[in-house]
Amino acid sequence: MPPKGKAKARAFKTTSSTSKLSSTNSLDPPAPFKGAPETLSEFLSNLDTTHIYITHLDLKPADFKRKIFLVPVFMNLTIIGLILWRIRAIWPFYMNICLSLLGRTNKMTMDTKNLPLNDTIREILRRTMIFICDLLLYVFVWPWPRDFFAGRTNGNPITWRFIVGFSDKEIVVRRSRRWDAAIGNPLEEGSSQDEMLGIIKRAVDPIRMAEKTGYLMLNKEWDLDWKAMVVATKLTDKGTLSFDDFKTKILVHNEEFGWMTIETASAGGSAKEEEGRRKIVAFKDELTALGKENLFFRWIELVQFESSQPGGFGPEQQQKTMTKAQAMFEAQGVDFDKFWAKVGGMEGMPGMDPM
């Protein structure tokens, strides 16, 4: 949805023309944006200014990432195998048709003078369906393995893994899909900016990020920028940047202010949100050590379900959720109070602070 024509940027919401002028000349963008750190300039020079980016660290174990990555590798190899089989099987069909067009009679040549009309129509329809099916394979199926192994626009997963390898700490760079074209000027208040912040907030939700490794964060709203991840990893390897520079950051470009970050809880970029992510990781690790990792996912489902109910997720609703969670934990032999005391309490857990 395009921004409202009368919407004004926060920086220009003043009552006097003098204030407007001073805001326009300000070196800092209006809240909730702030200028991107200068230290990131070399990395930012590799990004497309028409897109929104999210960087974060993937701290899942290397072995887990390797297993996850092998799934699309085998899937795409299988697709390539099936396509090669199809080419081998259908090659004589197309070759004979081409020879027929060149005047060389063969088994695919149709003698329309002696062939009944119904048989002619049936054969034409059969060949047409074969053409359409093969065209659909080429247009919709072939791009998957092609982009996976040899994509060039944003790089490809195979090149990324070949260069970066697998490690316990990896940099993930997500890039917005086509929805960003409808945002217009991200500094303008209105429904478009609200929509942008809503999409970003969902993307950096600590609970969702704790569930998935970076490779699984591809969805209808975000791509993974393989080239940018390779660049970021090389910069950390050289010591130009550190992993801390790529902790959860939202990067948005504006013609006036250049690259900006969003440092606010409304978009998930605050220090509070970072602490929430750390706490979720500790929460999951502790349950895994107890052999109760399934409780982590059940707890996430419970909180997501309860927080989506009408009326919001205030203190009263949070307390009811914790009562249900306590029963769920103790049903599997985990002392609820002792467990939370061990991980440092609920304070800071996403969605569990008083609103």
Contacts in CASP RR format, 6 or more apart in sequence:
PFRMAT RR
TARGET T0000
AUTHOR 0000-0000-0000
METHOD contacts of the structure
MODEL  1
MPPKGKAKARAFKTTSSTSKLSSTNSLDPPAPFKGAPETLSEFLSNLDTT
HIYITHLDLKPADFKRKIFLVPVFMNLTIIGLILWRIRAIWPFYMNICLS
LLGRTNKMTMDTKNLPLNDTIREILRRTMIFICDLLLYVFVWPWPRDFFA
GRTNGNPITWRFIVGFSDKEIVVRRSRRWDAAIGNPLEEGSSQDEMLGII
KRAVDPIRMAEKTGYLMLNKEWDLDWKAMVVATKLTDKGTLSFDDFKTKI
LVHNEEFGWMTIETASAGGSAKEEEGRRKIVAFKDELTALGKENLFFRWI
ELVQFESSQPGGFGPEQQQKTMTKAQAMFEAQGVDFDKFWAKVGGMEGMP
GMDPM
1 182 0 8 1.000
1 191 0 8 1.000
1 192 0 8 1.000
1 195 0 8 1.000
2 182 0 8 1.000
2 184 0 8 1.000
2 192 0 8 1.000
3 183 0 8 1.000
3 184 0 8 1.000
3 185 0 8 1.000
3 188 0 8 1.000
3 190 0 8 1.000
3 191 0 8 1.000
3 192 0 8 1.000
3 193 0 8 1.000
4 188 0 8 1.000
4 190 0 8 1.000
4 191 0 8 1.000
4 192 0 8 1.000
7 188 0 8 1.000
7 189 0 8 1.000
7 190 0 8 1.000
7 193 0 8 1.000
8 188 0 8 1.000
8 189 0 8 1.000
9 30 0 8 1.000
9 185 0 8 1.000
9 187 0 8 1.000
9 188 0 8 1.000
9 189 0 8 1.000
10 30 0 8 1.000
10 31 0 8 1.000
10 187 0 8 1.000
10 189 0 8 1.000
11 23 0 8 1.000
11 24 0 8 1.000
11 26 0 8 1.000
11 29 0 8 1.000
11 30 0 8 1.000
11 187 0 8 1.000
12 20 0 8 1.000
12 23 0 8 1.000
12 24 0 8 1.000
12 30 0 8 1.000
14 20 0 8 1.000
14 23 0 8 1.000
23 30 0 8 1.000
28 34 0 8 1.000
28 35 0 8 1.000
28 257 0 8 1.000
29 35 0 8 1.000
29 187 0 8 1.000
29 254 0 8 1.000
29 256 0 8 1.000
29 257 0 8 1.000
29 260 0 8 1.000
30 187 0 8 1.000
31 264 0 8 1.000
32 197 0 8 1.000
32 262 0 8 1.000
32 263 0 8 1.000
32 264 0 8 1.000
32 266 0 8 1.000
32 267 0 8 1.000
33 186 0 8 1.000
33 187 0 8 1.000
33 252 0 8 1.000
33 254 0 8 1.000
33 257 0 8 1.000
33 260 0 8 1.000
33 261 0 8 1.000
33 262 0 8 1.000
34 260 0 8 1.000
34 261 0 8 1.000
34 262 0 8 1.000
34 263 0 8 1.000
35 257 0 8 1.000
35 258 0 8 1.000
35 259 0 8 1.000
35 260 0 8 1.000
35 261 0 8 1.000
36 44 0 8 1.000
36 249 0 8 1.000
36 251 0 8 1.000
36 258 0 8 1.000
36 259 0 8 1.000
36 260 0 8 1.000
36 261 0 8 1.000
37 245 0 8 1.000
37 261 0 8 1.000
39 241 0 8 1.000
39 245 0 8 1.000
40 241 0 8 1.000
40 245 0 8 1.000
40 259 0 8 1.000
42 235 0 8 1.000
42 240 0 8 1.000
42 241 0 8 1.000
43 228 0 8 1.000
43 231 0 8 1.000
43 232 0 8 1.000
43 235 0 8 1.000
43 241 0 8 1.000
43 245 0 8 1.000
44 251 0 8 1.000
44 259 0 8 1.000
46 227 0 8 1.000
46 228 0 8 1.000
46 231 0 8 1.000
47 53 0 8 1.000
47 225 0 8 1.000
47 228 0 8 1.000
47 251 0 8 1.000
47 253 0 8 1.000
47 259 0 8 1.000
48 175 0 8 1.000
49 253 0 8 1.000
49 258 0 8 1.000
49 259 0 8 1.000
50 180 0 8 1.000
50 181 0 8 1.000
50 253 0 8 1.000
51 175 0 8 1.000
51 176 0 8 1.000
51 180 0 8 1.000
52 175 0 8 1.000
52 176 0 8 1.000
52 180 0 8 1.000
52 183 0 8 1.000
52 186 0 8 1.000
52 196 0 8 1.000
52 200 0 8 1.000
52 250 0 8 1.000
52 251 0 8 1.000
52 252 0 8 1.000
53 173 0 8 1.000
53 174 0 8 1.000
53 175 0 8 1.000
53 176 0 8 1.000
53 225 0 8 1.000
53 228 0 8 1.000
53 250 0 8 1.000
53 251 0 8 1.000
54 173 0 8 1.000
54 174 0 8 1.000
54 200 0 8 1.000
54 203 0 8 1.000
54 204 0 8 1.000
54 222 0 8 1.000
54 248 0 8 1.000
54 249 0 8 1.000
54 250 0 8 1.000
54 251 0 8 1.000
55 171 0 8 1.000
55 172 0 8 1.000
55 173 0 8 1.000
55 174 0 8 1.000
55 232 0 8 1.000
55 246 0 8 1.000
55 247 0 8 1.000
55 248 0 8 1.000
55 249 0 8 1.000
55 251 0 8 1.000
56 172 0 8 1.000
56 204 0 8 1.000
56 209 0 8 1.000
56 246 0 8 1.000
56 247 0 8 1.000
56 248 0 8 1.000
56 249 0 8 1.000
57 169 0 8 1.000
57 170 0 8 1.000
57 171 0 8 1.000
57 172 0 8 1.000
57 243 0 8 1.000
57 246 0 8 1.000
57 247 0 8 1.000
57 248 0 8 1.000
58 65 0 8 1.000
58 169 0 8 1.000
58 170 0 8 1.000
58 171 0 8 1.000
58 172 0 8 1.000
58 213 0 8 1.000
58 214 0 8 1.000
59 168 0 8 1.000
59 169 0 8 1.000
59 281 0 8 1.000
60 168 0 8 1.000
60 213 0 8 1.000
60 214 0 8 1.000
61 168 0 8 1.000
62 166 0 8 1.000
62 167 0 8 1.000
62 168 0 8 1.000
63 166 0 8 1.000
64 213 0 8 1.000
65 166 0 8 1.000
65 170 0 8 1.000
65 213 0 8 1.000
65 215 0 8 1.000
66 166 0 8 1.000
68 213 0 8 1.000
68 215 0 8 1.000
68 216 0 8 1.000
69 157 0 8 1.000
69 161 0 8 1.000
69 166 0 8 1.000
69 215 0 8 1.000
72 148 0 8 1.000
72 157 0 8 1.000
72 215 0 8 1.000
73 158 0 8 1.000
76 144 0 8 1.000
76 145 0 8 1.000
76 148 0 8 1.000
76 149 0 8 1.000
77 145 0 8 1.000
79 141 0 8 1.000
79 144 0 8 1.000
79 145 0 8 1.000
80 145 0 8 1.000
83 137 0 8 1.000
83 141 0 8 1.000
83 142 0 8 1.000
83 145 0 8 1.000
86 134 0 8 1.000
86 137 0 8 1.000
90 130 0 8 1.000
90 134 0 8 1.000
93 108 0 8 1.000
93 130 0 8 1.000
96 106 0 8 1.000
96 107 0 8 1.000
96 108 0 8 1.000
96 109 0 8 1.000
97 108 0 8 1.000
97 127 0 8 1.000
99 106 0 8 1.000
99 108 0 8 1.000
100 106 0 8 1.000
100 108 0 8 1.000
100 109 0 8 1.000
100 110 0 8 1.000
110 120 0 8 1.000
110 123 0 8 1.000
112 120 0 8 1.000
115 123 0 8 1.000
147 156 0 8 1.000
148 156 0 8 1.000
148 157 0 8 1.000
148 158 0 8 1.000
149 156 0 8 1.000
149 158 0 8 1.000
150 156 0 8 1.000
150 158 0 8 1.000
154 175 0 8 1.000
154 223 0 8 1.000
154 224 0 8 1.000
154 225 0 8 1.000
154 226 0 8 1.000
154 227 0 8 1.000
154 228 0 8 1.000
155 226 0 8 1.000
155 227 0 8 1.000
155 230 0 8 1.000
156 226 0 8 1.000
157 215 0 8 1.000
157 224 0 8 1.000
157 226 0 8 1.000
159 226 0 8 1.000
159 230 0 8 1.000
160 226 0 8 1.000
160 229 0 8 1.000
160 230 0 8 1.000
163 230 0 8 1.000
163 233 0 8 1.000
163 234 0 8 1.000
164 170 0 8 1.000
164 229 0 8 1.000
164 230 0 8 1.000
164 233 0 8 1.000
169 243 0 8 1.000
170 214 0 8 1.000
170 229 0 8 1.000
170 233 0 8 1.000
171 229 0 8 1.000
171 232 0 8 1.000
171 233 0 8 1.000
171 236 0 8 1.000
171 243 0 8 1.000
171 246 0 8 1.000
172 214 0 8 1.000
172 217 0 8 1.000
172 224 0 8 1.000
172 229 0 8 1.000
173 224 0 8 1.000
173 225 0 8 1.000
173 228 0 8 1.000
173 229 0 8 1.000
173 232 0 8 1.000
173 246 0 8 1.000
174 203 0 8 1.000
174 217 0 8 1.000
174 222 0 8 1.000
174 223 0 8 1.000
174 224 0 8 1.000
174 225 0 8 1.000
175 222 0 8 1.000
175 223 0 8 1.000
175 224 0 8 1.000
175 225 0 8 1.000
175 228 0 8 1.000
176 199 0 8 1.000
176 221 0 8 1.000
176 222 0 8 1.000
176 223 0 8 1.000
177 220 0 8 1.000
177 221 0 8 1.000
177 222 0 8 1.000
177 223 0 8 1.000
179 199 0 8 1.000
179 221 0 8 1.000
180 196 0 8 1.000
182 192 0 8 1.000
182 195 0 8 1.000
183 192 0 8 1.000
183 193 0 8 1.000
183 195 0 8 1.000
183 196 0 8 1.000
184 192 0 8 1.000
185 254 0 8 1.000
186 193 0 8 1.000
186 196 0 8 1.000
186 252 0 8 1.000
186 254 0 8 1.000
186 260 0 8 1.000
187 193 0 8 1.000
187 254 0 8 1.000
187 256 0 8 1.000
187 257 0 8 1.000
197 262 0 8 1.000
197 266 0 8 1.000
197 267 0 8 1.000
198 267 0 8 1.000
199 221 0 8 1.000
200 250 0 8 1.000
200 262 0 8 1.000
200 267 0 8 1.000
200 268 0 8 1.000
201 266 0 8 1.000
201 267 0 8 1.000
201 268 0 8 1.000
202 208 0 8 1.000
202 221 0 8 1.000
203 217 0 8 1.000
203 221 0 8 1.000
203 222 0 8 1.000
204 248 0 8 1.000
204 250 0 8 1.000
204 267 0 8 1.000
204 268 0 8 1.000
204 269 0 8 1.000
204 273 0 8 1.000
205 268 0 8 1.000
205 350 0 8 1.000
206 273 0 8 1.000
206 276 0 8 1.000
206 277 0 8 1.000
206 280 0 8 1.000
206 350 0 8 1.000
207 280 0 8 1.000
207 300 0 8 1.000
207 303 0 8 1.000
207 304 0 8 1.000
207 350 0 8 1.000
209 217 0 8 1.000
209 248 0 8 1.000
209 277 0 8 1.000
209 280 0 8 1.000
210 277 0 8 1.000
210 280 0 8 1.000
210 281 0 8 1.000
210 284 0 8 1.000
210 300 0 8 1.000
211 297 0 8 1.000
211 300 0 8 1.000
214 224 0 8 1.000
215 224 0 8 1.000
217 224 0 8 1.000
218 224 0 8 1.000
232 241 0 8 1.000
232 246 0 8 1.000
235 241 0 8 1.000
236 242 0 8 1.000
236 243 0 8 1.000
236 245 0 8 1.000
236 246 0 8 1.000
247 274 0 8 1.000
248 268 0 8 1.000
248 269 0 8 1.000
248 273 0 8 1.000
248 274 0 8 1.000
248 277 0 8 1.000
249 261 0 8 1.000
249 269 0 8 1.000
250 261 0 8 1.000
250 262 0 8 1.000
250 267 0 8 1.000
250 268 0 8 1.000
250 269 0 8 1.000
251 259 0 8 1.000
251 260 0 8 1.000
251 261 0 8 1.000
252 259 0 8 1.000
252 260 0 8 1.000
252 261 0 8 1.000
252 262 0 8 1.000
253 259 0 8 1.000
253 260 0 8 1.000
254 260 0 8 1.000
261 269 0 8 1.000
262 268 0 8 1.000
262 269 0 8 1.000
263 269 0 8 1.000
263 270 0 8 1.000
264 270 0 8 1.000
265 272 0 8 1.000
265 273 0 8 1.000
272 348 0 8 1.000
273 350 0 8 1.000
275 348 0 8 1.000
276 348 0 8 1.000
276 349 0 8 1.000
276 350 0 8 1.000
277 350 0 8 1.000
279 343 0 8 1.000
279 344 0 8 1.000
279 348 0 8 1.000
279 349 0 8 1.000
280 349 0 8 1.000
280 350 0 8 1.000
282 343 0 8 1.000
282 344 0 8 1.000
283 296 0 8 1.000
283 343 0 8 1.000
283 349 0 8 1.000
284 293 0 8 1.000
284 296 0 8 1.000
286 339 0 8 1.000
286 342 0 8 1.000
286 343 0 8 1.000
287 293 0 8 1.000
287 295 0 8 1.000
287 296 0 8 1.000
287 334 0 8 1.000
288 296 0 8 1.000
290 334 0 8 1.000
292 332 0 8 1.000
292 334 0 8 1.000
295 328 0 8 1.000
295 329 0 8 1.000
295 332 0 8 1.000
295 334 0 8 1.000
298 328 0 8 1.000
299 325 0 8 1.000
299 328 0 8 1.000
302 321 0 8 1.000
302 324 0 8 1.000
302 325 0 8 1.000
302 328 0 8 1.000
303 321 0 8 1.000
303 325 0 8 1.000
303 351 0 8 1.000
303 352 0 8 1.000
306 313 0 8 1.000
306 317 0 8 1.000
306 320 0 8 1.000
306 321 0 8 1.000
306 324 0 8 1.000
307 313 0 8 1.000
307 317 0 8 1.000
307 321 0 8 1.000
307 351 0 8 1.000
309 317 0 8 1.000
311 317 0 8 1.000
312 355 0 8 1.000
313 321 0 8 1.000
313 351 0 8 1.000
313 355 0 8 1.000
314 354 0 8 1.000
314 355 0 8 1.000
315 354 0 8 1.000
315 355 0 8 1.000
318 351 0 8 1.000
318 352 0 8 1.000
318 354 0 8 1.000
322 346 0 8 1.000
322 352 0 8 1.000
325 336 0 8 1.000
326 336 0 8 1.000
329 335 0 8 1.000
329 336 0 8 1.000
329 339 0 8 1.000
330 336 0 8 1.000
340 346 0 8 1.000
346 352 0 8 1.000
347 353 0 8 1.000
END
